[in-house]
């Protein structure tokens, strides 16, 4: 099933809103997928697209500095957070 670009943008906006609401925490891909009620692979595709646009940041290490082997956490970039903070 093909999802239109407009719907992809709306779902991406949901992701950004979710990440903004939990600042300064970061969420794993599966947690984001559960919150927006979407498939994990589809969610990861949207997350990577947002990362490419420098809207979100991928965290590949745990708090102790040990790299994750198969997981990633996500948070808003500082630039985007400051923008939303000013305009809300």
Protein Blocks (a to p, Z undefined) as FASTA:
>chain_A
ZZdfklmmmmmmmmmmmmmmmocbdcdfklmmmmnopafklmmmmmmmmmmnomaccdfb
dfkopacfkbccddddfklmmmmmmmZZ
